[in-house]
Amino acid sequence: MASITGFGGVFLRADDPAALYSWYEKHLGLVKSEGAFAFPLPTQHPQLVFALFKQGDAYFPPAQKAMINLQVDDLDGVLDRLTAAGVAVDPKRESYDFGKFGWVTDPEGNRVELWQPVAGE
């Protein structure tokens, strides 16, 4: 039987895609290739989450239809660097059995979640 084999990507609308690509490259270290940010397969982080939220759920701004989650190897280091660079960083940081989380907001107001999985995940 034909089936879904994995996650293909995240797509966001932007008022100025070129400027937003530049921001993600500068502050989050993503590298644009062939018109998009691509992550080689197999990824160094094998787990990828696809979760659904109610329209009014406050986990991310209700007006924002999608939120991306980027995996990091040192959450505190990344957030401290972004704070020093003047990026809008939420001061809240959360820890769970499956990892640590923090959030930033890009120049177009999109909340971005950063996740440091626990070692070995």
N, C-alpha and C positions, 0 to 999 in steps of 0.2 A: 504494500500500500504506500502511495506517495505521502510524504510527511514533511513537516517543517524541520530543518536541521540546525537552525541557529538564528541569531539576531543579525540583521543586515545593516542597521545604521540608525542614526538619530538625525532628524531633519527639523530645523528651526527656521521660522520666518525672520527676516531682518530688514530694517529700514535701510541699512547700508552694509550689505554683506562683506564688501572689501574691508571696511574699517573693523568689522567684528572679527573677521578672519585674523586681521593683524593683532587685535587685542588678545585673542586666544593663543596666537603664536608667541607674542611677547610675554604674557603673564603666566600662561599655563604650559608653555613649551611644546604645544602641538605643532606638527610639521605638515604643511599643506602639500598634497601630492595629487596630481591629476584632478584639480578642482575641488578637492575636499580633504578633510583629515581622515587618514586611513590608519588602521592598526593592523600589523601583520598577524597572520594566523599560522600556527596556533598562537594564541596570546599568552603572555607570561602570567596572566590572571585568568584561569579557566572558567570562573563563575561570572555569569552575566545575568542581571535580574531584569525581568519585565513585570512591573506591578501596576495595578489599576487603582485609582483613587476616586472617591465620590467627587462630583463637581465642586462642592463647597468645602472639601477637606482643607484644613489649614496647614497641612504638612508643607505645601508650597503655595504661593499666591494663587487664589482661585481664578484670577484673570489670566494667569499663565497656563496655557493648555498642555504644556509638556515641560519636563525638567530633565536635564541630563545629569548623570552621575559619572564622575571620572574617578578611576582608581589611582591612588597615590601610594608611594612607598614611605613617606614621612609626612603625615598630616600636619603636625605642629610646625615642621620646617617650611612646608609649602605655605601655610596660612601666615606664618610670621613674615616670610619673604613678600607675600602679596600685600600684607598690611603696610610694610615698609615702602612698598611701591605706590601706595595710595589707592589700592583696589578696595572696593567696598566689601569688607569681610564681616560676617556676622560673628559677634564675640562668643556666641554659644557654640560649644563643642560637646559632642555626646559620645559615650563609649558603651559598647554592648559586647556580648560574648563573641560576636562575629566581626567586630571591628570598630573603628573610630570614625566619626563623621564631623564635617564642618561645611560651611556654606559661604559662597561668594556671590556677588551680583555683577553681571557683565554690564558694559556701558549702555545696553538697550533695555536694562531692567530685568533680565532673565536670571532667576535664582539658579545657581549651579551647585550641586552637591558633590563634595569630595569625600571619598571613602578610602580608608586604609584598612584592608582586610587583616585579620589576625594572621600571624606568621603561619605558614604552611597551607593556607587556603588557596 
